[in-house]
Amino acid sequence: MSYKKVVAITGGAGVIGSHLVEFLLNLHYTVIVIDNLSSGTTANLPKSKNLHFFKKDIRDESIESIYKKYEPKTIFHLAAHYANELSIKEPIYDLNVNTIGTLVQLELAKKINVDRFVYASTSCVYAPSENPLTEDSPLSPHTPYGISKLAGEYYCNYFRKNFNLPITILRYFNSYGPKEASNFYRGVVPRFIERAHKGLNIIITGDGKEKRDFTYVKDTIKGTCLAAFQKNGENQILNIGTGHATTILDLSKHICNLSEKNIKIEYTNRRSWDETITRTADIKKAKHLLGFQAKYSLSQGLSETWNWYQSKV
């Protein structure tokens, strides 16, 4: 069976993955989703005759038969054992899923001769810096998650050099948005929103001066697709962010204002493992090569995320 426009998305039932699924379905792609539902849910996926879901672990080599049947021309490898703190508790499992899982997917991509293997990496691979991070900034991940994701980058480059596999490596910066449920290990945005919705005080770990580049998921998807389908994105490492830093305190104030409740901000001790005070993307390379520019302001993105959360609880 062969399609003109077929892609595969590992982790397609997750937050970023499901937004990517929806975006590509709207462009009339046939989409193959590989997800073991360890953190994603089929509730995130739209109904479509052009969507084919398979509950599979990315390390399962039997996925080869699925890929050979549908012949995806692009593999978006988004599946991962997510969260820095969880990786500290489960480093061996983290290595298995993030690094070996990536290696298995690269082997399959080589076998079916894809046009592009798109690897979702993370800004956590960078060494802490007060300056905006370029793709050439020093790398020094300080959690098993960052280490395992960086290892995946090295494997991507190995397959590019030795097997001529076209790859694209994307370093996401704090993507957030609808479909992200709150739990202890998820991002700060859904955790703050859930507490504010319940009328509970927002709790900041640290002094609130920590800065991150919060990127609305629709901008993350836009950057991902520009990189995947443009020739200029081939064999490149690219930051996908906004280029603007927001303090955690300012983020919490935005969310407090959305709640229209008397929410107060509390502080607790900074997490011992977190060495990063500031992390901001320099997106000049993505802008120059792809024409990428984030369109959503923090207030716009948070408003859409808040409205989604309100509609689901």
Buried (B, 14 or more C-beta within 10 A) or exposed (E): EEBEBBBBBBBBBBBBBBBBBBBBBEEEBBBBBBBBEBBBBEEBBEEEEBBBBBEBBBBBEEBBEBBEEBBBBBBBBBBBBBBBEBBBEBBEBBBBBBBBBBBBBBBBBBEBEBBBBBBBBBBBBBEBBEEBBBBEBEEBBBBBBBBBBBBBBEBBBBBBEEEEBBBBBBBBBBBBBBBBBBEEBBBBBBBBBBBBBEEBBBBBBBEBEBBBBBBBBBBBBBBBBBBBBBEBBBBBBBBBBBBBBBBBBBBBBBBBBBBEEEBEBEEEEEEEEBEBBBBBBBBEBBBEBBEBEBEBEBEEBBBBBBEBBEEEE
